[in-house]
């Protein structure tokens, strides 16, 4: 399946063409990469594309203990706040959030991250696209070390971060899952 518009760069309304960290061209069919969007009510607060090489470099900075906690948490939460969205890819983000909220009314998807892996201009078969409630991401962030949280925050800041006035307005610091 081609890259669905819900995973396009919001500003350009086109697929991400370069890694947000190293600027590597992503639309070559040999390149695997991830697109993640941090969504708030009625908007995308932050979005990025990152190649597999840069993901591996970021993972090297995560302690074994934090990595184990993250993996255990993700496995335990898969049936709760992690929702596969492959059947909703023709919808916009707000309609995806509504559909998930109807499916799981006990979890808020008002603020969430949507994530998908791609190879070139196609969705990768290695992992289905997902939507993760911000509540779940924050719960996972509470489990990891301060150093690992700081590394994620440094990555977000490297990508351009969020203007401090928006962080204050929304009382949120964008949390990435990668």
Secondary structure, DSSP 8 states (H G I E B T S, - for coil): -B--GGGSBTTTTB---B-TTT--B--STT-EEEEEEEEETTEEEEEEEEEHHHHHHHHHTS-HHHHHHHHHHHHHHTTTTEEE-GGGTTS-HHHHHHHHHHH-TTS--SSEEEEEEEETTEE-TTS--EEEEHHHHHHHHHHS-HHHHHHHHHHHHHTT---HHHHHHHT-------
